[in-house]
Amino acid sequence: MFLKAVLKPLLVFAALFVCLTPISPGVSAQDDPNAQYILVQSGELAEQPREIEVPVETGVFKLQFNLQSTGDVNWTIIAPSGNPLRLDMPNLSISNTKEGTNEKRSILLWDPRPGKWKIRLSGSGKFTASVTAQGELYICCVQFFGRNGVFPMDRFQPVRGARQQAQIYASGYNIETIQFQLVNEEGGLIAPVKFRQSDYSNPYNFTLLVDTPGQPFRVLARGSDLNGKSYQRMIGWLIRPQSPDAQAEGGVQAQQWAAPQEWNKSLVEGEYKIVRAEIVNWRDEPLLSEKGNPIGIRLKYSIRFPVEGSYSPFPSVYPERVSLGFTGALGMRVHKGSVEPAPDGVQNPSQGIFGGRGNFKAGVVYNFTADLIPNYVAFNEQKNSFCLQTKAYSQQAGQQGSQTSLRERFEREVTSEMKIRYRLTISGADLDGRQPVLTENAYRPMAWYQGYLKEGAGECQ
């Protein structure tokens, strides 16, 4: 449970099914296929200055400005304060290289200030400006689908005027709103994209309805973060649509795709506030066995869903502080649960807790109860009793005895007299880790361990 809670927001599907093409002859901004581009923009100057806006959201810890050019192109980075970036700052790294008429320049900035940055260009010549970011927010992995399935990157050839289904993934708890656009090589808007939130229990998966334009394009995502700061991410690959009668050698043309009729109600265009269920209230209390022994945590929470749909509001509960060598034994997992009133389509109300998917109505307050037990405990349904899974923690120390054995760490954790509080997240809700939430009560692991021994729990067979 602990690993799931920590890794879930970090998992993204690394597949980018698009047509790969350079930006312009001799100039390529796609040096790193995994980079998170804020923008990629190409053009040509003829003595007229140009300013390119670069929105930087909260949580970016590294920002890199890049300029590839031919001719005599000058650049200045303007900070959110409106002043030129000082190049003598200690958190900067500057690189300049030149090969013939091609010049590459970059400025790497650590811990940038959130806000609206700018690239100011002057002079004359061809250029490609790009900006990459590393931080909490990650948008990637466009997958285009046709009637014959998913097309691999080197074979997918969108046809001009065809309608395609695509999926795109985002990772970052700080996303509040989002919209999608198709833009040209110069960064100009071609058209907004209709889309829908694919899964209300996972607010970072979106389905796009793309009408293929008649010119090369990129996919752009933009919106605002939890702090009201603007963010922007651009899929770096340039897609070159094919003419309807073109048959590229070895290629596969994607067939036009029509959205299901029920999509018409959920497709949006423009800025969209991500749907998250509202936690009306919640509380935690000690979980007691029928004999009155403490064996875990009982979590009660009430949810109001903003729109009718299929949800799985699953709780993740894990210790507030995790030290080096943490075994995971004190992470909590759901033993059983209930929800009232029962959602539509769920015969067993406990399915609403265990990851099953029910259809919840908008505006109705649903009351959930989840009984959570430590990871080292299992429940035998046939015997109606608990057992301890301690064999998984029986690894011995290193050859020299210098490392504490897994078994020793396990025993130290589960027999600790120190009271600990737990972090809490609920998937698809506004209690999803965007802000730290701790249990109201502190719990003593030793009390749980002794409680299971009093219950007669032995080693699981």
N, C-alpha and C positions, 0 to 999 in steps of 0.2 A: 504493500500500500504506500509505504514511504517513497520508494523509487518511482512508483506510478505518479504520485503527486508532484514530485520534483521534476521528473522528465517529461511529463505530458505536455507542458507548454513549450518545451524545447523541440519536440519531435515534429519535423516537417518532411514531406515526401520529396526526395531529391530527384525529380524527373522533369525535364523541360522539353516539351514536344513542340518545337517550332523550327522554322526554316533558318538556317544559319547563313548570314551573309555579312561581309565587312561593311563598314559604314560608308567609306569612300575610298577610292584608290590611294593606297599608301598610308591611310590613316585609319586605325582601328582602336576603338575604345573598349573592346572586349578582351582585355588581357587576363582577367580573372572571371571565369564563367560562374563562380559562386558569389561574386561580389553583390552587395546590396546597393544598387544604383539609386541615388536620389534623382539624378537626371543624366541623360546622354543627349547632347544637342550638337548638330553639325550646321555649318553655314559658310558664308564667304563675306568678308568685310571689304568695303571699298571706301576707306577713310571715314566711314560713319561709325560712331561709337555704338555699343550695344551693351545692355545690362541683362543678366540672366538671374532670376530669383532662385534661391536655394533654401527652402524651408527645412529647419532642423528641429526635431522634436526633443522633448525631455527624455533622458536615458541614453543618448548617444555618447559613447566614450571615445570614439575615434572617427575623425572626419578627414577625407582626402579629396583635395581638388586637383584635377588633372586637365592639362591642355596639350593637345597635339595639333601642330599647325605647320603650314608652309607659307612662306612670304614673310611679312613683317607685322606680326600680330603681338600686341602687348596686352597684359592682363593685370588687374588689381582686384584683390579680394576685399570686399566691404563687410565688416562685422555688423551684427544687429544694432550696434550703437550708431551706425551711420558713418563710422570712421574707417579708413583703410586699415587692414590688418597689419599690425607691427611684425616685421619679419625677424626681430631680435629677441622674440619671446622664447623662454626655455622649453615650452611644450610644443615647439615646431620642429619639423624636419623638412628641408627643401632639397629638391633634386632637379637638375637641368641637364639634358643630354641633347646632342645635335648630330644628325647623320645626313650630310648633304644639305638639301633644302628642308628636310623634316626636323622639327624640333619638338621635344617632349619635355614638359615641365610638370612638376607636382609639388604640392604643399600638404604635408601631413600634420594634422592638428589633434592633439589629445585633449580630452575634456572640454569640448567646445561649448560655448554658451548657447542655450536654446534660443530660437528666434529666426528672423528672416535675414539670411546672408545673401550676398550678391557677388556675381562675377562680372566685373566691368572690363569689356574688351574694346580695344581701339587699334588703329592701324589698318593694314590691308593684307589680304590673303585668306586661304581656306583654313578652317579650324574644326576641331571636335572637342568640345568641353564636356567633361563628365565629373560627377561627384559621387563618391561612395561613402557609406557609413557603416559602422559597427556599433550595435547597441541592443536594446531589449526588443526592438521591433524588427520583424523579418517577414517579408512578403515574397513569395517565390512560386515556382513550380507549376507553370501553366500547362495543362493537359488539354489537348483538343481531341474531340471525339467525332467520329463519323458513323455511318450506318454499319460499316465493316469493322468497327472497333477503334482502338486507340492507335494513332499513327506515330511511329518513332520519329525522332527529330530529323534524321537524314532522309526520310521518305515522305514526310507530310508536305503537301503542296496545296494551300488553300486557293480556291477558285474565286476570282473576283465576282462579287455579288452573291456568293453563297452564304448561307447562314450556318454557323457552327456552334456547337455546345463546347464550353471550356470550363475547367475547374481551376481555381487558384487558392492557395493556402496562405494563411497569415499566422504568425506567432508573435504574441506580445500582449500582455494583459492590459497595456495602457491604451489600446485602440478604443476610441469612443464612437467615431463615425468613419465611414469609408465610402468612396465612389470609384468608379472605373471609367477610363477613357481610352480611346485610340488616338495616338499622336503621330505626326510625321517625323521625318529625320531632323527637321528644324525645331522640333518641340511644339509645333502648332497643333491645335485641336482639330482632329478629323471628325470625330463623333463621340458622344457619350455612349456607354455600354449599358444595356439592360442586364440586371443580375438579380439574384436572390440569395439569401442566407440559406445554405444547404441544410444545416443541422442546428436547431436551436439549442441542443445540449453541447454543441461545440461551436462557439461563436466565431471561429476562425477559418471556416470552410465556406467558399462561395462558388456558386455556379453562374457562369456568364453566358449570355446569348450574343454572339459576335456576328454582325453583318460585315463580311469581308469587304473592305474598301478596294478601290481601284489603284491604290498607290501603296508603297512600302509603309509599314506602320510598326509601332511598338505599343505594348499595353502599359498603361499608367494607373497606379492606385494612389489616391490621396484622401486626406481627411483630417481629423483633429484627434489629439490624444486626450488622456484623462485630465490633463492640466490645461486644456484649451489651446495648446500649441499645435500648429499645422505640421503635418508630416507628408512625405511624398516618397513613393518608391516606383521605379520604372524597371520593367523587365528589359534587360540590356540587349537581347537579341532582336535584330531587325527582321521582320517577316515580309517577304516579297510575294504578293499574290500572283497567281498564274492567270492567263486569259482562259476563258471557258473552253477554247478549242486547243489549248496547248497540251502536249503530251511529252513532258520532260522524260528523257531517257532514263529508265530505271526508277522513275518516280511513281507515286500513287496519288491520285487526286482524291481529295475528301469529298464525299457526297453531302448534299445539303441536308440539314437536320431541322426538324420542326419541333418546337417546344410542346410538351403535353398541354392540353387545354386547361388543366387545373393550375398551370403555372401563371396564367394571365393575371390571377388575383395577387400573386406574391412577387411578380417581377417589379423591380423599381428602377428608376433612372435618376442619377444625381446623387447628392449626399444622403446617406442612409445611416440612421442611428442603429447600432448593432443591438439586436434583441438579447436581453439577458433577463431571466426571471428575477422577480423582486423577493428578497427574503424579508418577510413582514416582521418576524421575530424568531428568536432561537434561544435555547438554553441547554446546558449539559448538567448531568447529575450522575452520581455513582450508580453503576449497574449491579444489582444484587441478584443472587441466585434464589431459587425457591426456599433454600435453607437460610437465606439472609447473609450469605458470604459475598464480599465484594469481588467481582470478576471482570469488571471493565467499565465502560462509559456508555450511558444512555444519552443519546442526542435527540432533541426534539426541535423541529423547525417548521415554520409555516411559510408557504410560497404562494405568491400571486403571479400568474403567468400573463404577460402582456398581450400575447396573441395566441389563438387556439393552435395547437400543433402537438407534435410528438416530442416528448422530452424524457431525459433520464437524469434527474438531479441527484447524482451520486456523491456522497460525502467522502472526503479524504481527510484522515486525521493522523497526525504524526508529531513526535516530540518537538517542543519549541527549540531546544538546543541539541544539536547532534555533534558529538565529539568524534575525533579521529578514531577509527576502528569500530564505529557503531555497527552492531550486528543486524539491526532491523527487527529484532525480536519485540521491541516495544512499539513498533508501528501498529496501528489498529486496523482491523478489517470488520466488515459487517457480518454479524452472526445471524440476525433476523431483523425484520422491520415491518412496518405497516404504513399505510397512507389512508387518510379519510378526508373527504369522500373518495371512494375508489375511482380512478380515472377510467374513461371509456376504453374498452378493449382489453382490460386486464381482469381476468377472472380471479387470480390470486393477488390481493393487494400488496403482498410482499415483493412482487415483481417490480413494483415502482421503485424499490430500493435496490434490488439486486442487479440492476442494469437492464431489466426488461424495459420496453418502451410502451408507454400508455399515451392516450390522447387526452391532453388536459385542456379544459375550457378557459377562455380568457376571463380575467376578473374574479374568478372563484378562488378563495383561499383554501389550499390543501394543506393538511396537517400531517407531517411525517414524523415517524419515530424510528430511530435506528439504534439497535443494540450492537455495540462494538466490543470486540475482545482482542487481546494481544495476538500478534502473528504467530507466536509459538504455541498457541492453543488451537485444537481442532475439536469438532463436535461430531460424535458418532450417532447418526440418525437411528440406526437399528437398535443400538443399546441405550439411546437417549441419555448419553453421558459425554462429558468432556475428557479429552486426553491431551498429553503434552508431547509436542514434536521436538524433543531435545536432541535426537540423533543428528539432526541437520547441523547442530552446533558442536560437534565432537571433534573438529579438526585439531590436530596437535600443534605444538609450538614448532618453530624453525629448528633446523638441525643443531644450531648452537644454543638453542634455548633462549635466544635474545629477544624473541618476539613473544608477546603474550598470546597464548592459544585462543582460538575462537571460543572454545568451551569456557575458558576463564572469563573472557569478556562477557559472554552470554550470562553466566552466573552472577557476575558483578552487576549487570544491568537489571536482571529480573529480581534480584534480592536487595536492590537499593532501597534505603529508607528515605532517600531524598524525594521530596514532593516535586513533581514536574507538571507543567502546563503543556497543552497540546495546541498545535496550529490546526486551523480548520479551513477547508475550502469545499465548495459545492459546485459541481460542474454545471455550466450553463446558467449560473445565477450571478447576481452582483456580488456574491461572496465567493469569488473565484480566484482569490489570491492577489488581486490588484492592490489591495491594502492588507497588511497583516492582521489576522484575527486569531485570538487565543481563547481557549476555553475559560469560562469563568472560574472553574474550580481547579485545584491542583490535585494530582493523584500520586499515590505512593505505590510503586511497582511491587514492593515486598508484600503489601496487603493483598494484591491480586494473586501473587504466587502462593501465598499461604492459603488464600481462599480456595484455589483449585486443589491444593493438597487436602483441605478439609472436605472438599466435594468427592474425594477419592480418586482424583484424576491420576492415572499412571501413564507410562510411556505408550504412545500410539503404536499399534501393531501394523 
